[in-house]
Amino acid sequence: MIVFALWHSYELEDDDGIHDEDKFIGIFSSREKAEETVDALKDKEGFRDHPLDSFTIDEITVDSPDWTDGFVTVRWRE
């Protein structure tokens, strides 16, 4: 089974410097549904100030590892 993960990511500059701002939007059963969601969000606050290429749709095969070595560091801010 293949699903589609939708992200909105861009660089944000604030008093602490430049960092990545990532929003996980959701998992969709088709690329078309993910694209419809991009279309619905692109003009809303939190999305409209960043170009459409800030949206990423990743194709994911269920029950198949995507990352088999290395690591990912995530910095959470409050």
Secondary structure, 3 states (H helix, E strand, C coil): CEEEEEEEEEEEEECCEEEEEEEEEEEECCHHHHHHHHHHHCCCCCCCCCCHHHEEEEEEECCCCCCCCCCCCCCCCC
